[in-house]
Amino acid sequence: MTARHSANSRRRRAAAKPDPASGGRSGVVSPRAAVAVVAAACLGAALASATPGDVLDDVPTPGRAPTGLAFDGARLWVADRLTDELVAVDPASGAVLASLPAPGFIPRGLAWDGSHLWCVDGEENRIARIDPTSGTTVASLESPSPSPHGLAWDGEYLWLADDAEDALLQISTADGTTVERFAAPMRSPTGLAWWRGYLWAADRREDRIYLVDPRHDGEVVLSIAAPGPHARGLASDGEHLWVVDYQDDRIARVVAPDHVDHVGLGVVVGLLGRLDLALQRLELLGGRADAL
C-alpha cells in the first residue's frame, strides 16, 4: 500500500469514529446535547433582545412638575402644573420646540387626536381641545368623572383615568358622555396611552404600568415596572412607550412588546402543563440514552 493510500485510509477511519458527545453513536445527537444547544440559543436571543419595560434612553422634562404627555407624530408634548404650560420637546434631545398656555391652572392628562391636543384641567374638571399652533381652545367638555387624570385617544373616542373612583372611561368627544367604563387594575390610575388596540395605564402608588384590554373589560395582559418612582404621563409613538416621571423630571423611552397574544388563563395553564410533560419525557429519553 502506498503512503498516499495509507493516509487516506487513516482519515476515513478517523471520520467514522463515534463522537462521545453524541452518546457513542455516529450521527446521533443525544437529548441532553439537544437541550443544551436549544438552551444556549434561547439564552443568546434573550441577551441580544430588549425586554418590555427596559429603558432605552431618557431626556429631561422642560419643567419641574410634569403631568401629562402626548406624542404628535414628531414631538412630545408635556403638561406642567407648576408653570401652567404645554411644552413641545424634541424626543431625541429634550430641547424645547414650542410652548402654549394650559387651558386651566391644573393641567393633567394630554392626548393627541391627529390634529389637536386634548388637555384635562383638574381645577375645573374640564377637557379642552386645543389648536397646537395658536393655543386656542376650540372645544371644551365637562369631565364625567370627579377626579380626571390620564387621557388617551383611540382614533374615535377619548379615554379618561379617574383616580378617585379608580376607573377607566371611554368618552364621546361630541358631548363628553360616557360610552364605556370599567374598573382600573390599580388604586390610583394616572397616565394613559393608546397602543395597538390596548391601553397603557400608569399606577403611581405601586410604580407599575399595566397594559389592559378594553375589549375584555380592562383585563390586564401585561405589567411592567415603571422607569421611575412616580410615573405620571404616558404616550406612545406606535412602537415605544414614553413615560414622564413627576419626581425624577425625566421622560423615558421604554421598550414595548412586539405583539400581544390575548389568551385566557385556562389556555395558559394548559400550555404550562404540556410543557412540563414534555420536559419529563425529555429527561426520560436522556436517561435511556445514557444507559446505552
HELIX and SHEET records of a PDB file:
HELIX    1   1 ALA A    3  ALA A   15  1                                  13    
HELIX    2   2 PRO A   20  SER A   22  5                                   3    
HELIX    3   3 PRO A   31  ALA A   48  1                                  18    
HELIX    4   4 PRO A  214  HIS A  216  5                                   3    
HELIX    5   5 LEU A  265  ALA A  291  1                                  27    
SHEET    1   A 4 VAL A  55  PRO A  60  0                                        
SHEET    2   A 4 ARG A 250  VAL A 254 -1                                        
SHEET    3   A 4 LEU A 241  ASP A 245 -1                                        
SHEET    4   A 4 ALA A 231  SER A 236 -1                                        
SHEET    1   B 4 PRO A  66  PHE A  71  0                                        
SHEET    2   B 4 LEU A  76  ASP A  80 -1                                        
SHEET    3   B 4 GLU A  85  VAL A  89 -1                                        
SHEET    4   B 4 VAL A  96  PRO A 101 -1                                        
SHEET    1   C 4 PRO A 107  TRP A 112  0                                        
SHEET    2   C 4 LEU A 117  ASP A 121 -1                                        
SHEET    3   C 4 ARG A 126  ILE A 130 -1                                        
SHEET    4   C 4 THR A 137  GLU A 142 -1                                        
SHEET    1   D 4 PRO A 148  TRP A 153  0                                        
SHEET    2   D 4 LEU A 158  ASP A 162 -1                                        
SHEET    3   D 4 ALA A 167  ILE A 171 -1                                        
SHEET    4   D 4 THR A 178  ALA A 183 -1                                        
SHEET    1   E 4 PRO A 189  TRP A 195  0                                        
SHEET    2   E 4 TYR A 198  ASP A 203 -1                                        
SHEET    3   E 4 ARG A 208  ASP A 213 -1                                        
SHEET    4   E 4 GLU A 219  ALA A 225 -1                                        
END                                                                             
